[in-house]
């Protein structure tokens, strides 16, 4: 597979933009759709788990900053 820096940058930008939107929602409630774990959370869990494991997204540090709302959320859903 050919490494294309512009594609890597685009992936990083899109992932970080999506994470910012999710963090904004999670700063207002414990779960994405309110105070209870819902289907929305169950659908996002594998996606977040996958995002965390993509090496190309970690070039500027972890895609989920330690102690961030999304990192805490991921710990909760894994529990």
C-alpha positions, 0 to 999 in steps of 0.5 A, a space after each residue: 500500500 502506498 503511503 500518501 501524506 495528504 490522505 493521512 492528514 485528511 484522515 487525522 483531520 476528519 477523525 479529530 473533527 468527529 471526536 470534537 463533536 462527540 466530546 462536545 456532546 459528552 461534556 453535556 451528558 454521561 452518554 451520547 443520547 442522555 443519561 443512559 447507555 443507548 443504541 447510539 453508544 453501542 454503535 459508536 463503541 466499536 468505531 472508537 475502539 477502531 480509531 484508537 488502534 489506527 497508527 496513522 492517527 497517532 502521529 501527533 499523539 494519541 487520538 484520544 488525549 489522556 483524561 479527555 472526555 472521549 478517553 473517559 467515555 471509552 473506558 466506561 463503555 469498555 467496562 
